[in-house]
């Protein structure tokens, strides 16, 4: 009989690629990971891991067994979910990964709703970039993720996760507030390129989906943005824009239903990003995950325009 804990180690190596990453994920020492794999090889009777330069890789037999290990882990998770569905109350812990603007806009109300409706359910929320968070849900570090997708930028299809739409979030040009503005009503920008081509910009870091989308928007309009400020903190974006030091592109969610403190302008084509949640299918029917998803949807409905 193969040991499930050792199969988990093999599965983690398939996911994470290095012994040190597996050790970090499972709170083992690297030598303990190597020992677990060596013992599993003795149990199976064939090599499962081979050295490739300074790294390790799975042998064909290791690949086969890792695929079966993933199926077994899904089965255990589905069994736990089935048991939890027989209980009278929703309890336990749901680990939720979320990107920044959703954390500001959605999470406080959603957590309040969970506390009201399911006081025995514990929700742990951690801020993560969507790409990282989707991987970590797949790797069982989180149970659920709130992620985003920008128009025209399709994320890699993850067949090991489901996908439930949460809503759409308009993205607008944000400029310093006009001194004589009587309200924060949103105006359409007459000429996007002419309005901002010579102004300093604040954008998220290189490599993020939002940065790629923003740069492509500007280039499609015929200019290269002068990015002088680079930060993932959208609150810093707002302060830089509000103080007159930059312009930028902000999603409506960042205001969390409150009045904007900068001048907002609708962009050509009214672009929107899609906000969605993802979970492992074997875990998606767990009452705790369902309860959190319901609370998230209710919170979004409350702040929707």
N, C-alpha and C positions, 0 to 999 in steps of 0.2 A: 504494500500500500504506500503510495507516494505521500509525502508530508506536504500539507497545504501551505505551511509557512515557507517552505523552501520553494514551492511553486510560485508563491507571491514574489519572492526575491527574483526569480527568473523573469516573471512578468514585468517587474519594475526595471530590470536591466533592458528588456526589449523597449520599454517606454522611454527611459531616461538616457540610455546609451553609455554611461560610465559607472564604474564601481563606486566612485566617490558620490555621485548623484544618488545612487541607490542607498548608500549608507546614510546620507543626509535625510532622505525621504523616510527611511524606516527607523531612524535613530540607532543605527548599528555602527560599528567601526568598519572600515574597509576590509580589515582582515576577517571579521565575522561574516561579511558578505561573501568573501572568497571561500570561506569554510563551508557556508551553507550551499553554495553552488557545487563545490567539490563533493559534498555528501550526496547531493541530488544526482550528480553524475554517477556515483557509485550505485545508487538505488536503481537508476535507469539502465546502467550498463553501457552507456555510450557517451562520448564527449558532447557537451552542450555548449561550451564556450571555447573560443580560440583567440589567440593573440593576433592582432593586426597592427603592426608597428608598436606604438606605445599604448594602444587602446585594446579593448576586447570587443569581440563580436560573437553573435550566436552562430552555431553551426546549423546546417539544415535541420538536424534533429532537434536542436535547441529552439529553432523557429517553430517547428511543429508543436513541441511541448508548451512553448509560451502561448501559442494560440489557444490550446486547450486550457491552460491556466486562466486565461482571460475569461473563457466561457464558464469555468468553474467559479471564479470570483463573482461573475454576474449572477450565477445561480444562487450563491450564498446571499448576495444582496437582495435578490428577488424573494428568497425565503424569509429574510428579516422583514422585508416590506409586507409580505403576506401576513406574518404574525402581528405586526403593528396595526394592520387593518382590522383585526379582531378586537382591539382594545376599545374601551368606552370613551376614553379621552385621548387627545393628541398631546404627546409628550416627546421627550428626547431632545436632540440637538440637531439643528440644520446649519451647516456651514455655507455661507453665502459670499461670493466674490462679486464686486461691483466696481464700475468705473466712476470717476470723480463726480461728474455732474449728476449722475443718477443717485450717488450717495447723498448729495445735497438735497435733491428735489424729492426723491421717492422714499428713501430709507426711513427717515424719521417718522413719517405718517404710517408707513407699512409696519414698522416695528410696534407702533402704538396699537394698530389694529390687531396684530398677533397677540399682544399682551392682553387686550380686551377679550378676544375671542378664544384664545388658547393659552391661559396663564401658565400651564405646565410645559409649554414649548419654549426652548431656549434657542435663540438665533445669534450666531456669531457672524459678524460682518467684517470683511477685510477688503480694503481698496486694492484693486489690481487692474492692470491694463488688459483689455479684452482678449488679446491673443494669448497672453500668459494664463489668464483665468480659464479660458476654454480648455487649454491643455491640462491645467490642474484639476478641473472637473473630471476630465477623462481619466486622469491618474488617481482619482479618488481622494485628492487633497481637499476638495470642496464638494458639496452636494448639489449646488446650484450656482449659476452665474447670470448676472445681468450684463449683456454685451450690446455692442452697437455695430452698425454697418452703414458706411457712407454711400451716397448715391454713386453708382458706377464703379464701386470697389467691392467686389464679391470676396468674402472670406473663403478660405479653404473649406470644402465640404467635409464635415466630420460625421461620418456615418455611425460613430459610436455614441453620439449625443443626439437628443431630440432638439426641437426648436419651436418655441411658442412665442408668437408676436406679443409684445407688450404695448407698442404704440409707435407713432412717428413724431419726430421732433424737428421742427423747422430750424434752419440755420440762417442767420441774418448777419449782414454787415453791421458792425458796431463801431460807432464813431464818438468822439467826445461830445458831451451834451451841449446843446445850443443854449447860450445864456438867456435868450428870450423865449425858450420853449415853454409853452403853457402846460403841456402834458407829455406823456411818454408814448404817444400814439406812433404806430409804425408806418413810415412812409416808404414808397417804392423808390429805389435809387434810379435816377434818370439815366445816368451813364456811369456804370460801375468803374470802368477803367479810368475815365477822366477824373472821377472823384477821389481815387486813392493811389494812382500809379506813382506819385511822387512822395507819398507819406510813409513814415516808418510803421512797420508792422510788428505785432506780437503773434507768435504761432507756437504750437506745441512742438516737441523735439522731433528731429529727423528720424524717420523710421516708423512713426506712428501713422495710423490710417488717416487721422484728422489732418496732419501736416501734408501728407501726400495729396489728399483731396483739395486742400486749400491752395497749394501751389499749382495744381492742375487747373483750378478755377481761374486763378490769376493769369496763367500762361495762355489759357484758352481765350481770355479777354485781351491778350496781346501785350502783356507786360510781365516783368519779373519782380516779385514783391521784395521790397527792401526790409528784410527781416532783421531787426535790431534786438529783439527780445525773444528769447526762447525758453519756455517753461511749460511744464505739464499742469501747473496750478491755474485753473481757470479763474480763481479769485484774484490772482495776480494779474491776469489778463484784464479783468474788469477795472482794477485800480489803475493800471497803466493807461487804459483807454479813457477812463473817467477823468484822469489828471491831465489829459491832452497830449500824452507822450506817444501814443500809438493808435492804430486802428486794428481791428481784428474781425474774426468770424466767430460768433457765439451761438450755441444752440439755445433754444427757448428754455429747456429744462434747467439751465443754470440759474434762472430767476426763482425757481420753486414756487411759481404762482404769485410772487411779489412784483411790485412795480419796478421796471428796469431803471437803472441809474445812469445809463448812457443813451445815446441816440441810436435807435435801431432802424435799419432799412431792409426791406425785402429784396432779395437778390433775383436776378433774371431766372425765370423758370421755377422759382420758389422751391429750392432744394430742401429735402428733408432726409435725415438719417433714420434708419430703422432701429428701434430698441427691442430686444428680445431676451428671453431667458432660455437657458439650456441645462439639461440634466442627463444623467445616464438613464437609458430606458428602464433598466432593472430597478432603479431607485426612484423613478418619476412618480410611481403610484404610492409611495410612502406618504402616509397622512401628513407628516410634518412638512414635506416638500410641497404637497398640494396646498396646505394651509398658507405657506409663505407665498406661493405663486398667486393665490387668491388675494391675499393682502396687498401684494405688489400691484395687481391689476386694479384694485379698488383705489389705491393711492394715486395711480396714474389717472384714473377717471376723475378724481377730485380736482386735479390741477390742470386737466385738459381745458383748452380755451373753448 
